[in-house]
Amino acid sequence: MSLLAAFAAHAADAPQFDAKRLSNDVKVLASDEFEGRGPNTAGETKTVNYIIEQFKAAGLQPGGDLVKGQRAWTQDVPLGRFEIKGPVKLTLNDGKTTQELKQGDDLAVRAAMNGSKLVDFKNAPLVFVGYGVTAPERKWDDFKGQDLKGKLAVVLINDPDFETGSGDFGGKAMTYYGRWTYKYEEMARRGALGTIIVHETAPASYGWNTVKNSNTNVMYDIVRKKPSEAHAPMESWIQRDLAADLFKRAGLDFEALKKQAQTREFKPVTLKGITLSANYVVDAQVITSKNVVARLAGKTAPNETVIYSGHWDHLGVGLPDAKGDKIYNGAVDNATGIAALLELARAYGKAPAPARSVVFLAVTAEEKGLLGSEYYASNPVYPLATTVGVINMDALSPDGVTKNFSISGNAKLDLLDQLTAKAKQWNMAYSPDPKPEAGHFFRSDHFPFAKKGVPAISFESGDELVQGGLAAGQKIKDDYVVKNYHQPSDEWSASWTFAGMSHDLGLLYALGRDLADSKQWPNWAKDAEFRATRDASAAQRK
């Protein structure tokens, strides 16, 4: 058979992915009726039921928890649920005047997740701790023995290298030390009364609206034995200009201190005379959310598993926008990923069974800190040692076909090499994450799997449109981040063609199918930080 004939045969065999079906799934999941798909709401029940219906119709089997010897369609995910009840009273004192700060406008204060039912403190001092990093392997310590007990730690977002682009933290690319989750964890470890992260749009990679909307609604966390070890009583963000003003009132220069914080010599600085008082009530309870798990059993190696994943949740109902809209529909983020998961399930359901099993995993509470995937990775239904790889889909583009694709972050692993090689058949090239400083690698559901050593990537739609080029593609992406990301305006649009998604799904199907039909075990690159964890379970993959 000639090469051309082989390609033609391959094209004939390849499943077709339906743009209309993709559009319809997004339209349903992102409708007001689904109330923004918040965990533990009527919106969750509707969402989970819809996904199960589609998996059933695709001919897949339930792949979740074992209940009386039978697999269920779901995996129970117990979560702590935390909500501020009533007003958030925040009073700033600079020694001369007192000033009431406004929740959502001046500070974005999260509901306490340390078990407190009431956060109530008076005149707590503020200490600037630079980037708040303890990195012994980089000989870096921002704290220099500073005791944070009873104090509020004011901390910068991202890494010390972000502004200069070079240094001990890999230049522009964000390390985990730059991520807000790390900052909160580190201050809690040090016994701080609270953390106040200074918001700046460039190093955060999103505007204040995103911060406000993501932090002032209901919070969730995995159920922890000792929650106070992971969370200080107060966790918050502050507007950059207000922070700079506080520094000025304390006789300090914010920009000059930020420059100092980019060096090893930095020492914590107390904002003299500045204190904050806070009072707010927190409702804390444990709820059970659901991951949805569908499975296609492999013919010859059913105990080896390829996973496709995406998160079904969004922000639910929150603060109203300028138009009074309170429903955060989450069309692009991430009804698109779930629509893709369902289309892939339909394709696999029609095709002959592969050698290895394929699991379709729709996870909960990604928006609350990757909690559904974190729970699965810590309580896997199918062993991680014999999980071949994870292909995650998050916030795919509903627009036209592109000449390229990317992944979240700049990871080095065989899975990416295979995807890049295969993409040539789809006339697509790999473009490294254009904004590694945004820390996307730590912001999608592949990350909890990566931490456990499983080769995992999160596919990102390209930005160089076949019709319109890079300028048009980049404009669409930038507009989305500014105008719609984590805002009620992330709604389905009749103008979306879904041509790019239906095209790219052919590539993602082919990659997963190759993995499911092969005996190969892709790994991380030799110098990747997850390689040693994966290698530790090598004996189970003989």
Disulfide bonds with the S-S distance in Angstrom:
none
